[in-house]
Amino acid sequence: MPRISAQVSLYPLLHERRSPVIDEAMEEFRRLRLEVRPGIMSTLVIGSEELIFSALREAFRKASRRGKVVMVVTVSNACPVPTHRSSSK
């Protein structure tokens, strides 16, 4: 299965606390054993195409159950999907 990456931004709307919604999405990514790289404005998730789309769907469903939400996703099969080569420095 080819590896892809998804850059995900999740915006809970009209929530008193945003972090529980975002934390639950991160838990879903990790539950499926995806590589997760949190950032300040978005999270990069790396793994198989099947698992990425499954995780995105479930993360959105769970966030939607908590209230209004916007999820922005950029999917790539080219960047950045790191190779697992060791560097020779």
C-alpha positions in Angstrom: 0.0 0.0 0.0 1.4 3.4 -0.9 2.1 5.9 1.9 0.5 9.3 1.7 0.4 12.3 3.9 -2.4 14.6 5.0 -2.1 18.0 6.5 -5.1 18.5 8.8 -6.5 21.6 10.5 -9.5 21.2 12.7 -11.5 24.2 13.8 -14.2 23.6 16.4 -16.8 26.4 16.1 -18.7 27.9 19.1 -17.0 25.6 21.6 -16.0 26.9 25.0 -12.9 24.7 24.9 -11.4 23.7 21.5 -8.7 21.3 22.8 -10.9 18.3 23.6 -12.2 18.2 20.0 -8.7 18.4 18.6 -7.3 15.9 21.2 -9.9 13.4 20.2 -8.9 13.7 16.5 -5.3 13.2 17.4 -6.2 10.1 19.4 -8.0 8.7 16.4 -4.9 9.2 14.2 -2.7 7.5 16.8 -5.2 4.7 17.4 -4.7 3.7 13.8 -0.9 3.8 14.3 -0.4 6.6 11.8 2.7 8.8 12.1 1.5 12.1 13.7 3.4 15.3 13.6 1.5 18.0 15.5 2.2 21.6 14.6 0.9 25.0 15.8 -1.7 25.5 13.0 -2.1 21.9 11.6 -1.1 18.3 12.1 0.8 16.2 9.5 -0.4 12.6 9.4 1.5 9.9 7.4 0.5 6.4 6.6 -1.3 4.2 4.2 -4.0 5.7 2.0 -6.7 3.4 3.4 -5.8 4.3 7.1 -5.5 8.0 6.4 -8.9 8.4 4.9 -10.5 6.1 7.5 -8.9 8.2 10.3 -10.0 11.5 8.7 -13.6 10.3 8.3 -13.8 9.0 11.9 -12.1 12.2 13.3 -14.6 14.4 11.5 -17.5 12.2 12.7 -16.4 12.4 16.3 -15.8 16.2 16.1 -19.2 16.7 14.5 -20.9 14.9 17.3 -19.5 17.6 19.7 -20.9 20.5 17.6 -20.1 22.6 14.6 -16.6 22.0 13.1 -14.5 22.8 10.1 -11.8 20.4 8.9 -9.3 21.5 6.2 -7.2 18.7 4.7 -4.5 18.6 2.1 -3.6 15.2 0.9 -0.3 14.3 -1.0 1.4 11.3 -2.3 4.6 13.3 -2.9 5.3 15.6 0.0 6.2 15.2 2.7 6.3 11.5 2.8 9.7 10.9 4.4 11.9 8.1 3.3 13.3 5.9 6.1 16.9 6.1 4.8 19.4 6.9 7.4 21.4 10.1 6.9 25.2 9.8 6.5 26.4 12.9 8.4 
